[in-house]
Amino acid sequence: MTENVSQAFMSLSIGCAKCHNHPLEKWTNDQYYSFANLFSRVRAKGWGGDARNGDGRRTIYVASRGDLIQPRTGRPQPPAPLDGEFIPADSTKDRREYLADWLTSPENPYFTRSIANRVWAAFFGIGLVDPVDDLRVSNPASNEALLNALADFLVENDYDLKALMGLIMNSETYQRSADSLPENRDERRYFSRYYPRRLMAEVLHDAVADITTRPSVFENLVNRDGSKTKTEFYNKDTRALQLYDSAVDNYFLKIFGRNKRDITCECERSNQPSMVQVLHLFNGDTLNGKLRHEGG
């Protein structure tokens, strides 16, 4: 939970600090276990079935006491967020509430910069910090002043993401032509022009559905044991971009690089071409089935 929250909400990979002080960043072994101690009272009971189907076999709850032992010292490390203040170890309040307040505070630069960078990457195909979930001192932004300005804009606008999107889309940078000049033909990092890119799996799927006027029906959910439960979880006009998560088993989305969400890393999504993609477009059911449909 500690490492997932750090990477998802702050784009920080702190796994190295679990065993020793981070060799390249400022995070220490004690900071790791202080942060992890914020989750030490989160417990689960029951298991089995598929929680996404609401069978109620697994329950998450917060215990009133309990601490995580720092292996190096043999005693609990006082609970605290990264670069945050310690909280009383005897407090019975859910420590995650304190974490959430710190995490979303304007004084926490990691959260704000991470959001700004992720939104930028969604429109340009590459973040100011790349990869987007690897925000560290040794991996600086291609334009630190720009990233700081976007983060400041977010704070000033109370984290209004639509306002940030409007700012980006109305910018000269976003509206530049994709045509290259001899001087910037090989440039791929500083946005001297707009970089053409492939459609992501969900967008490509929806484009096929739009052109053929035959939407797909998403209904096969994959259970934890690998079996499939057929359920009409989504409306029949649901688009691939509207899927809540990757629980839907869809071959087209899989081979075109949809993020499986097995781990908290954007590296799971792929935009690389493959022979499997070509064969599926030629012979697969997704495109051919829609072309053959009498209502198409």
KEVOMI-409104 format. One record per residue (C-alpha): residue in one letter; x, y, z negated. Coordinates in Angstrom, 1 decimal. Each point is the difference from the previous one (the first is absolute). Layout:
<recs>
residu->A, px->X, py->Y, pz->Z
...
</recs>
This chain:
<recs>
residu->M, px->0.0, py->0.0, pz->0.0
residu->T, px->2.8, py->2.4, pz->-0.8
residu->E, px->1.8, py->-0.5, pz->3.3
residu->N, px->-3.2, py->0.0, pz->2.0
residu->V, px->-1.3, py->3.3, pz->-1.5
residu->S, px->3.4, py->1.6, pz->0.5
residu->Q, px->0.2, py->-0.9, pz->3.7
residu->A, px->-3.7, py->0.6, pz->0.8
residu->F, px->-0.5, py->3.3, pz->-1.7
residu->M, px->3.5, py->1.5, pz->-0.1
residu->S, px->1.8, py->-1.9, pz->2.8
residu->L, px->2.7, py->-0.9, pz->-2.5
residu->S, px->1.7, py->-3.5, pz->0.0
residu->I, px->1.2, py->-0.5, pz->-3.6
residu->G, px->0.3, py->-3.8, pz->0.0
residu->C, px->3.8, py->0.2, pz->-0.3
residu->A, px->-0.4, py->1.6, pz->-3.4
residu->K, px->-1.7, py->-3.1, pz->-1.4
residu->C, px->3.4, py->-1.7, pz->-0.6
residu->H, px->2.4, py->3.0, pz->-0.2
residu->N, px->0.3, py->3.7, pz->0.6
residu->H, px->-0.8, py->0.8, pz->3.6
residu->P, px->3.3, py->0.1, pz->1.9
residu->L, px->-1.1, py->2.7, pz->2.4
residu->E, px->-2.7, py->2.0, pz->-1.7
residu->K, px->-0.4, py->1.5, pz->-3.5
residu->W, px->-2.4, py->-2.6, pz->-1.4
residu->T, px->1.3, py->-1.9, pz->-3.0
residu->N, px->-0.8, py->-3.4, pz->-1.4
residu->D, px->-1.6, py->1.7, pz->-3.0
residu->Q, px->-2.2, py->2.2, pz->2.2
residu->Y, px->-1.3, py->-3.1, pz->1.9
residu->Y, px->-1.1, py->-1.7, pz->-3.2
residu->S, px->-1.5, py->3.2, pz->-1.4
residu->F, px->-2.1, py->0.3, pz->3.1
residu->A, px->-0.8, py->-3.7, pz->0.0
residu->N, px->-1.2, py->0.2, pz->-3.6
residu->L, px->-2.9, py->2.2, pz->1.2
residu->F, px->-1.4, py->-3.2, pz->1.5
residu->S, px->0.8, py->-2.4, pz->-2.8
residu->R, px->-3.5, py->0.0, pz->-1.4
residu->V, px->-1.7, py->-0.7, pz->3.4
residu->R, px->-1.1, py->-3.6, pz->-0.2
residu->A, px->-2.0, py->-2.5, pz->2.1
residu->K, px->-2.1, py->-2.9, pz->-1.0
residu->G, px->-1.5, py->-2.7, pz->2.2
residu->W, px->1.0, py->-1.0, pz->3.5
residu->G, px->-1.3, py->-1.7, pz->3.0
residu->G, px->-2.4, py->0.8, pz->2.9
residu->D, px->0.3, py->3.3, pz->1.8
residu->A, px->-0.4, py->3.1, pz->-2.0
residu->R, px->-0.9, py->1.9, pz->3.2
residu->N, px->-3.2, py->-2.1, pz->0.2
residu->G, px->-1.0, py->1.2, pz->-3.5
residu->D, px->-0.1, py->-3.5, pz->-1.6
residu->G, px->1.2, py->1.5, pz->-3.3
residu->R, px->2.5, py->-2.7, pz->-0.8
residu->R, px->2.9, py->2.4, pz->-0.7
residu->T, px->-0.2, py->2.9, pz->-2.4
residu->I, px->2.5, py->2.9, pz->-0.4
residu->Y, px->0.0, py->1.6, pz->-3.5
residu->V, px->2.1, py->2.2, pz->-2.2
residu->A, px->1.3, py->-1.4, pz->-3.3
residu->S, px->0.1, py->2.3, pz->-3.0
residu->R, px->3.7, py->-0.9, pz->-0.8
residu->G, px->3.0, py->-1.6, pz->1.5
residu->D, px->3.3, py->1.2, pz->1.4
residu->L, px->2.5, py->-1.1, pz->2.6
residu->I, px->3.4, py->-1.0, pz->-1.3
residu->Q, px->3.1, py->1.5, pz->1.6
residu->P, px->2.2, py->-3.1, pz->0.5
residu->R, px->3.2, py->1.9, pz->-0.4
residu->T, px->-0.8, py->1.3, pz->-3.5
residu->G, px->-2.6, py->-2.5, pz->-1.2
residu->R, px->-2.5, py->2.6, pz->-1.0
residu->P, px->-2.7, py->2.0, pz->1.8
residu->Q, px->0.9, py->3.1, pz->1.9
residu->P, px->-2.2, py->3.0, pz->-0.8
residu->P, px->-2.7, py->0.2, pz->2.7
residu->A, px->0.5, py->3.0, pz->2.4
residu->P, px->-0.4, py->0.7, pz->3.7
residu->L, px->3.1, py->0.7, pz->2.1
residu->D, px->1.4, py->3.4, pz->-1.1
residu->G, px->-3.1, py->0.3, pz->-2.3
residu->E, px->-0.4, py->0.4, pz->-3.7
residu->F, px->-0.3, py->-3.0, pz->-2.3
residu->I, px->-3.3, py->-0.8, pz->-1.6
residu->P, px->-0.5, py->-1.4, pz->-3.5
residu->A, px->0.4, py->-3.8, pz->0.0
residu->D, px->-2.8, py->-0.4, pz->-2.5
residu->S, px->-2.5, py->1.9, pz->2.1
residu->T, px->-3.1, py->-2.2, pz->0.8
residu->K, px->-0.9, py->2.1, pz->3.1
residu->D, px->0.3, py->-1.7, pz->3.4
residu->R, px->3.5, py->1.0, pz->1.0
residu->R, px->-1.0, py->0.0, pz->3.7
residu->E, px->-2.1, py->3.1, pz->-0.7
residu->Y, px->3.0, py->1.9, pz->-1.1
residu->L, px->1.9, py->-1.4, pz->3.0
residu->A, px->-2.7, py->1.1, pz->2.4
residu->D, px->0.0, py->3.5, pz->-1.4
residu->W, px->3.8, py->0.2, pz->0.4
residu->L, px->-0.1, py->-1.6, pz->3.4
residu->T, px->-2.4, py->2.5, pz->1.6
residu->S, px->1.4, py->3.0, pz->-1.8
residu->P, px->1.4, py->2.8, pz->2.3
residu->E, px->3.1, py->-0.2, pz->-2.2
residu->N, px->0.7, py->-3.5, pz->1.3
residu->P, px->1.8, py->0.7, pz->3.3
residu->Y, px->0.2, py->-3.6, pz->1.1
residu->F, px->-3.8, py->-0.5, pz->0.3
residu->T, px->-0.5, py->3.2, pz->2.0
residu->R, px->2.9, py->-0.5, pz->2.3
residu->S, px->-1.0, py->-3.6, pz->0.6
residu->I, px->-3.6, py->0.9, pz->1.0
residu->A, px->1.2, py->2.9, pz->2.3
residu->N, px->2.5, py->-2.3, pz->1.7
residu->R, px->-2.5, py->-2.8, pz->0.5
residu->V, px->-2.6, py->2.3, pz->1.6
residu->W, px->2.7, py->1.5, pz->2.2
residu->A, px->1.1, py->-3.5, pz->1.1
residu->A, px->-3.6, py->-0.9, pz->0.8
residu->F, px->-0.1, py->2.8, pz->2.7
residu->F, px->3.5, py->-0.2, pz->1.3
residu->G, px->0.8, py->-3.7, pz->-0.2
residu->I, px->3.1, py->0.7, pz->-2.2
residu->G, px->0.3, py->1.7, pz->-3.4
residu->L, px->2.2, py->2.9, pz->-0.9
residu->V, px->1.4, py->-2.7, pz->-2.3
residu->D, px->0.2, py->-3.3, pz->1.8
residu->P, px->-1.0, py->-2.6, pz->-1.1
residu->V, px->-2.9, py->1.7, pz->-1.6
residu->D, px->0.2, py->-2.1, pz->-3.2
residu->D, px->3.7, py->0.5, pz->-0.6
residu->L, px->0.2, py->3.5, pz->-1.4
residu->R, px->3.4, py->0.4, pz->-1.7
residu->V, px->2.9, py->2.3, pz->-0.3
residu->S, px->2.2, py->-2.1, pz->2.3
residu->N, px->-2.8, py->0.0, pz->2.7
residu->P, px->-0.7, py->3.7, pz->0.4
residu->A, px->-2.7, py->1.5, pz->2.2
residu->S, px->0.8, py->1.0, pz->3.5
residu->N, px->-1.2, py->3.5, pz->-1.0
residu->E, px->0.0, py->0.5, pz->-3.8
residu->A, px->-1.4, py->3.5, pz->0.3
residu->L, px->-3.0, py->-1.2, pz->2.0
residu->L, px->-0.8, py->-2.9, pz->-2.4
residu->N, px->0.2, py->2.4, pz->-2.9
residu->A, px->-2.3, py->2.5, pz->1.7
residu->L, px->-2.5, py->-2.8, pz->0.7
residu->A, px->0.1, py->-1.1, pz->-3.6
residu->D, px->-0.5, py->3.6, pz->-1.2
residu->F, px->-2.9, py->0.3, pz->2.3
residu->L, px->-1.6, py->-3.1, pz->-1.5
residu->V, px->0.4, py->1.3, pz->-3.5
residu->E, px->-1.4, py->3.5, pz->0.9
residu->N, px->-3.0, py->-1.7, pz->1.7
residu->D, px->-0.7, py->-2.4, pz->-2.9
residu->Y, px->1.1, py->-3.0, pz->2.0
residu->D, px->-2.6, py->0.6, pz->2.8
residu->L, px->1.2, py->-2.5, pz->2.6
residu->K, px->-2.3, py->1.3, pz->2.7
residu->A, px->1.6, py->3.4, pz->-0.5
residu->L, px->3.4, py->-1.5, pz->0.5
residu->M, px->-1.1, py->-1.9, pz->3.1
residu->G, px->-1.4, py->3.3, pz->1.4
residu->L, px->3.3, py->1.7, pz->-0.7
residu->I, px->2.0, py->-2.7, pz->1.8
residu->M, px->-2.3, py->-0.3, pz->3.0
residu->N, px->-0.1, py->3.7, pz->0.6
residu->S, px->3.8, py->0.2, pz->-0.2
residu->E, px->2.2, py->0.7, pz->3.0
residu->T, px->1.9, py->-3.2, pz->-0.8
residu->Y, px->-3.1, py->-2.3, pz->0.3
residu->Q, px->-1.2, py->1.8, pz->3.2
residu->R, px->3.3, py->-0.4, pz->1.9
residu->S, px->0.2, py->-1.9, pz->3.2
residu->A, px->1.3, py->-3.5, pz->0.1
residu->D, px->1.9, py->0.8, pz->3.2
residu->S, px->3.7, py->0.1, pz->-0.8
residu->L, px->2.7, py->2.4, pz->1.2
residu->P, px->3.6, py->-1.1, pz->0.8
residu->E, px->1.1, py->1.5, pz->-3.3
residu->N, px->-2.5, py->-2.0, pz->-2.2
residu->R, px->-0.6, py->-3.1, pz->2.0
residu->D, px->1.8, py->-2.2, pz->-2.5
residu->E, px->-1.2, py->1.9, pz->-3.1
residu->R, px->-2.2, py->-2.1, pz->-2.4
residu->R, px->0.2, py->1.6, pz->-3.4
residu->Y, px->-0.4, py->3.8, pz->0.1
residu->F, px->-3.4, py->0.4, pz->1.8
residu->S, px->1.4, py->2.1, pz->2.9
residu->R, px->-2.8, py->-1.5, pz->2.0
residu->Y, px->-2.9, py->-2.4, pz->-0.7
residu->Y, px->1.0, py->-3.6, pz->0.0
residu->P, px->-2.2, py->-2.4, pz->2.0
residu->R, px->-0.9, py->-3.1, pz->-2.1
residu->R, px->-2.0, py->-3.1, pz->0.2
residu->L, px->-3.5, py->-0.2, pz->-1.4
residu->M, px->-0.1, py->-1.7, pz->-3.4
residu->A, px->-1.8, py->-3.3, pz->-0.1
residu->E, px->-3.3, py->1.3, pz->-1.3
residu->V, px->-0.2, py->2.9, pz->2.5
residu->L, px->0.9, py->-2.3, pz->2.9
residu->H, px->-2.7, py->-2.4, pz->-1.0
residu->D, px->-2.6, py->2.8, pz->-0.3
residu->A, px->1.0, py->1.4, pz->3.4
residu->V, px->-0.7, py->-3.4, pz->1.6
residu->A, px->-3.3, py->-0.2, pz->-1.8
residu->D, px->-0.9, py->3.5, pz->1.2
residu->I, px->0.9, py->-0.6, pz->3.7
residu->T, px->-1.9, py->-3.3, pz->0.1
residu->T, px->-2.9, py->1.3, pz->-2.2
residu->R, px->0.2, py->-3.2, pz->-2.0
residu->P, px->1.0, py->0.5, pz->-3.7
residu->S, px->1.5, py->-2.9, pz->-1.9
residu->V, px->-1.7, py->-1.6, pz->-3.0
residu->F, px->2.3, py->-0.1, pz->-3.0
residu->E, px->-1.2, py->-2.7, pz->-2.4
residu->N, px->2.6, py->-2.7, pz->-0.7
residu->L, px->1.7, py->0.7, pz->-3.4
residu->V, px->3.1, py->-1.9, pz->-0.9
residu->N, px->-0.1, py->-1.4, pz->-3.6
residu->R, px->3.0, py->-0.4, pz->-2.2
residu->D, px->0.2, py->-3.7, pz->0.7
residu->G, px->0.2, py->0.6, pz->3.7
residu->S, px->-3.5, py->-1.1, pz->0.8
residu->K, px->-2.5, py->2.3, pz->1.7
residu->T, px->-3.4, py->1.2, pz->-1.2
residu->K, px->-2.3, py->1.2, pz->2.7
residu->T, px->-1.9, py->3.0, pz->-1.3
residu->E, px->-1.5, py->3.1, pz->1.6
residu->F, px->2.1, py->2.2, pz->-2.2
residu->Y, px->0.0, py->2.8, pz->2.6
residu->N, px->-2.7, py->1.6, pz->2.2
residu->K, px->0.0, py->-1.2, pz->3.6
residu->D, px->1.0, py->3.4, pz->1.2
residu->T, px->3.1, py->0.2, pz->-2.2
residu->R, px->3.2, py->1.1, pz->1.7
residu->A, px->3.3, py->-1.5, pz->-0.7
residu->L, px->1.3, py->3.3, pz->-1.4
residu->Q, px->-2.8, py->-0.2, pz->-2.6
residu->L, px->1.0, py->-3.4, pz->-1.5
residu->Y, px->0.6, py->0.4, pz->-3.7
residu->D, px->3.1, py->-2.3, pz->-0.1
residu->S, px->1.6, py->-2.9, pz->1.8
residu->A, px->-2.3, py->-2.7, pz->-1.3
residu->V, px->-1.7, py->-0.3, pz->3.3
residu->D, px->1.6, py->-2.7, pz->2.1
residu->N, px->0.3, py->1.4, pz->3.5
residu->Y, px->2.5, py->-1.4, pz->2.5
residu->F, px->0.2, py->3.1, pz->2.1
residu->L, px->0.9, py->2.2, pz->-3.0
residu->K, px->2.5, py->-2.5, pz->-1.3
residu->I, px->2.1, py->-0.3, pz->3.2
residu->F, px->-0.1, py->3.7, pz->0.7
residu->G, px->1.7, py->0.7, pz->-3.3
residu->R, px->-2.7, py->0.9, pz->-2.6
residu->N, px->1.4, py->0.4, pz->-3.5
residu->K, px->-0.7, py->-3.3, pz->-1.9
residu->R, px->0.3, py->1.8, pz->-3.4
residu->D, px->1.7, py->-3.0, pz->-1.5
residu->I, px->2.6, py->2.5, pz->-1.5
residu->T, px->0.0, py->3.7, pz->-0.6
residu->C, px->2.0, py->1.0, pz->3.0
residu->E, px->-0.8, py->1.7, pz->3.2
residu->C, px->2.6, py->-2.2, pz->1.6
residu->E, px->-2.7, py->-2.7, pz->0.3
residu->R, px->-1.6, py->1.9, pz->2.9
residu->S, px->1.7, py->-0.5, pz->3.3
residu->N, px->-0.3, py->1.8, pz->3.3
residu->Q, px->2.4, py->-2.3, pz->1.9
residu->P, px->-1.2, py->-1.6, pz->3.3
residu->S, px->-0.1, py->-3.8, pz->0.3
residu->M, px->-0.8, py->-2.7, pz->2.5
residu->V, px->-2.8, py->-1.2, pz->-2.3
residu->Q, px->-1.7, py->3.3, pz->0.5
residu->V, px->0.3, py->-0.3, pz->3.8
residu->L, px->-1.4, py->-3.5, pz->0.0
residu->H, px->-2.9, py->0.9, pz->-2.3
residu->L, px->-1.0, py->2.9, pz->2.3
residu->F, px->0.1, py->-2.3, pz->3.0
residu->N, px->-1.6, py->-3.1, pz->-1.6
residu->G, px->-1.4, py->0.9, pz->-3.4
residu->D, px->-3.6, py->0.4, pz->-1.1
residu->T, px->0.2, py->3.6, pz->-1.1
residu->L, px->0.2, py->1.7, pz->3.4
residu->N, px->-1.4, py->-2.9, pz->2.2
residu->G, px->-2.9, py->-0.6, pz->-2.3
residu->K, px->-1.0, py->3.7, pz->0.1
residu->L, px->0.4, py->0.1, pz->3.8
residu->R, px->-2.1, py->-3.1, pz->0.5
residu->H, px->-2.8, py->1.1, pz->-2.4
residu->E, px->-3.2, py->0.5, pz->1.9
residu->G, px->-0.7, py->3.3, pz->-1.9
residu->G, px->3.4, py->1.5, pz->0.7
</recs>
